[in-house]
Amino acid sequence: YTPGSIQGRVLEIGEDTYTRRFGLGVDRVDILDASPENPTATFVADLADGTNLPSDTYDCVICLQTLLVIYDVKAAIKTIHRILKPGGTVLVTVPGISQICRPDIDSWGDYWRFTTLSARRLFEEVFDADKVFVESYGNVLTASAFLYGLVIEDMTKQELELHDDNFQVIIGIKAVK
C-alpha cells in the first residue's frame, strides 16, 4: 500500500490491526463489523447496506479480505465510496486463487473470487478510472503452496516476491474518491 494512505480518520473492517501497524497521523479509528458480538466495533452494520455509516467522513477505509463474504459486492463498494471524504482512499484486498473460506462460508457466506480485471471493473463503476489502482500478488509456487495449506513462513522472501499475473492469489486495490 502507498505509504501515508492510512491517516486522518480511518474505518477498518473487523479490527484495527492494519491501522495500528501502518497508520501514520491517524486521528481516529472506527471499526465496522457485521456482528454485534465484536466488543471493539464502533459500527455494527452490513457494508452492502451501510445506512448507519456517515457519508463523506473517512480519509481512509481499510477493507481486507471482506468483499468475498458480501453477496451484494457492488452495493458494498458504493457504500465505501459514499463514506469516504473527497480525496479519501480505500485499500482493499480480495482473493484470487483460493480455497473456500471456513468458517466464513457457514457464518456469512463465501461468494466471490476475483481477478485484476474484475476488481478494476467493479471499482471503476463507482470511482474515477484514473484513481483506481489494481495489482495482483502471487505466482504458481505461492498459489500451489496456499492451496496445499502452507503458510508464509514456509516460503522464502524470494519465492514470495515473484509476481506472475497468471497466478493471482491476492488482488490489491487502491481507489481514491
C-alpha positions as CSV (number, residue, x, y, z in Angstrom):
1,Y,0.0,0.0,0.0
2,T,1.1,3.5,-0.6
3,P,2.8,5.0,2.4
4,G,0.8,7.7,4.0
5,S,-2.6,6.4,2.8
6,I,-3.6,5.3,6.3
7,Q,-4.1,8.6,8.1
8,G,-6.7,11.0,9.4
9,R,-10.0,9.4,10.3
10,V,-9.9,5.7,9.4
11,L,-12.5,3.0,9.2
12,E,-11.2,-0.6,9.3
13,I,-13.3,-3.7,8.9
14,G,-13.4,-6.1,11.9
15,E,-10.4,-4.8,13.8
16,D,-7.7,-2.1,13.7
17,T,-4.7,-4.3,13.0
18,Y,-3.5,-2.6,9.9
19,T,-4.2,0.9,11.1
20,R,-2.1,0.2,14.2
21,R,0.7,-1.4,12.1
22,F,0.8,1.0,9.1
23,G,-1.1,4.2,10.1
24,L,0.7,7.5,10.3
25,G,-1.0,10.6,11.6
26,V,-4.2,8.7,12.4
27,D,-6.7,11.0,14.3
28,R,-9.4,8.4,14.9
29,V,-10.1,4.7,14.1
30,D,-13.6,3.3,13.8
31,I,-14.2,-0.4,13.4
32,L,-17.0,-1.8,11.3
33,D,-18.3,-5.3,12.0
34,A,-21.5,-7.0,10.9
35,S,-21.6,-8.9,14.2
36,P,-22.8,-7.2,17.4
37,E,-20.5,-9.7,19.3
38,N,-17.4,-7.7,18.4
39,P,-16.7,-5.6,21.5
40,T,-14.4,-3.2,19.6
41,A,-16.9,-2.4,16.8
42,T,-17.7,1.3,16.6
43,F,-20.4,0.5,14.0
44,V,-22.4,-2.7,13.6
45,A,-23.6,-2.8,10.0
46,D,-23.8,-4.6,6.8
47,L,-21.4,-2.9,4.4
48,A,-23.7,-3.6,1.5
49,D,-26.4,-1.5,3.2
50,G,-24.4,0.8,5.4
51,T,-27.3,3.2,6.1
52,N,-26.0,4.0,9.6
53,L,-22.5,4.9,8.4
54,P,-21.8,8.6,8.0
55,S,-21.3,10.0,4.5
56,D,-18.1,11.9,3.5
57,T,-16.4,11.0,6.8
58,Y,-13.3,8.9,6.3
59,D,-9.8,9.7,5.0
60,C,-9.1,6.0,4.6
61,V,-11.2,2.8,4.6
62,I,-9.3,-0.5,5.0
63,C,-11.3,-3.4,3.7
64,L,-9.2,-6.6,3.6
65,Q,-10.5,-10.0,2.6
66,T,-14.1,-8.9,3.2
67,L,-15.8,-8.4,-0.1
68,L,-15.8,-12.1,-0.8
69,V,-18.3,-12.7,2.0
70,I,-20.7,-9.9,0.9
71,Y,-23.1,-11.1,-1.8
72,D,-24.0,-7.6,-3.0
73,V,-20.4,-6.6,-3.6
74,K,-21.4,-3.7,-5.8
75,A,-23.5,-2.1,-3.1
76,A,-20.6,-2.5,-0.6
77,I,-18.3,-0.6,-3.0
78,K,-20.9,2.1,-3.3
79,T,-21.1,2.4,0.5
80,I,-17.3,2.7,0.7
81,H,-17.3,5.4,-1.9
82,R,-20.1,7.3,-0.1
83,I,-18.4,7.2,3.3
84,L,-15.1,8.4,2.0
85,K,-14.3,12.1,2.2
86,P,-13.4,13.7,-1.2
87,G,-9.8,12.7,-1.7
88,G,-10.2,9.8,0.7
89,T,-8.6,6.4,-0.1
90,V,-9.9,2.9,0.2
91,L,-7.4,0.0,0.5
92,V,-8.8,-3.4,-0.4
93,T,-7.6,-6.9,-0.8
94,V,-9.7,-9.7,-2.3
95,P,-8.9,-13.3,-3.0
96,G,-8.0,-14.6,-6.4
97,I,-6.9,-18.3,-6.4
98,S,-8.0,-19.8,-3.1
99,Q,-10.0,-22.4,-1.4
100,I,-13.3,-21.9,0.3
101,C,-13.0,-19.7,3.4
102,R,-14.0,-21.7,6.5
103,P,-15.8,-20.8,8.8
104,D,-16.9,-17.7,6.9
105,I,-18.9,-19.7,4.4
106,D,-21.0,-21.1,7.3
107,S,-21.4,-17.7,9.1
108,W,-21.6,-15.1,6.4
109,G,-21.3,-16.8,3.1
110,D,-18.3,-17.1,0.7
111,Y,-19.4,-15.8,-2.7
112,W,-16.6,-14.4,-4.8
113,R,-13.1,-14.9,-6.1
114,F,-11.7,-12.1,-8.2
115,T,-9.1,-11.2,-10.9
116,T,-7.4,-7.9,-11.5
117,L,-9.8,-7.3,-14.4
118,S,-13.0,-8.0,-12.3
119,A,-11.7,-5.9,-9.4
120,R,-10.8,-3.0,-11.7
121,R,-14.2,-3.1,-13.4
122,L,-16.1,-3.2,-10.1
123,F,-14.3,-0.2,-8.7
124,E,-14.3,1.8,-11.9
125,E,-18.1,1.6,-11.9
126,V,-18.0,3.8,-8.8
127,F,-14.6,5.5,-8.7
128,D,-12.9,7.5,-11.4
129,A,-10.9,5.1,-13.6
130,D,-7.7,7.1,-13.3
131,K,-7.9,6.9,-9.5
132,V,-8.2,3.1,-9.3
133,F,-5.0,1.1,-8.9
134,V,-5.1,-2.7,-9.0
135,E,-2.2,-5.2,-8.6
136,S,-2.0,-8.9,-8.2
137,Y,0.3,-10.9,-5.9
138,G,1.3,-14.5,-6.4
139,N,2.9,-17.0,-8.7
140,V,2.5,-20.7,-9.5
141,L,4.5,-21.7,-6.4
142,T,2.7,-19.5,-3.9
143,A,-0.7,-20.4,-5.4
144,S,0.1,-24.1,-5.1
145,A,1.6,-23.7,-1.6
146,F,-1.5,-21.8,-0.5
147,L,-3.9,-24.5,-1.8
148,Y,-1.8,-27.1,0.0
149,G,-2.2,-25.2,3.2
150,L,1.4,-23.9,3.6
151,V,1.9,-20.6,5.3
152,I,4.1,-17.6,4.6
153,E,6.8,-18.9,7.0
154,D,7.1,-21.9,4.7
155,M,8.2,-19.7,1.8
156,T,11.4,-17.7,1.2
157,K,11.3,-14.0,0.6
158,Q,12.4,-14.5,-3.0
159,E,9.6,-17.0,-3.6
160,L,7.0,-14.6,-2.2
161,E,8.3,-11.6,-4.2
162,L,7.9,-13.1,-7.6
163,H,4.6,-11.9,-9.2
164,D,3.0,-13.6,-12.1
165,D,-0.3,-12.2,-13.4
166,N,-1.3,-15.7,-14.5
167,F,-1.5,-16.8,-10.8
168,Q,-3.3,-14.1,-9.0
169,V,-3.5,-15.3,-5.4
170,I,-4.3,-11.9,-3.8
171,I,-5.5,-8.8,-5.5
172,G,-4.8,-5.4,-4.0
173,I,-6.9,-2.4,-4.9
174,K,-6.4,1.3,-4.0
175,A,-9.1,3.7,-5.1
176,V,-9.3,7.4,-4.3
177,K,-12.6,9.4,-4.2
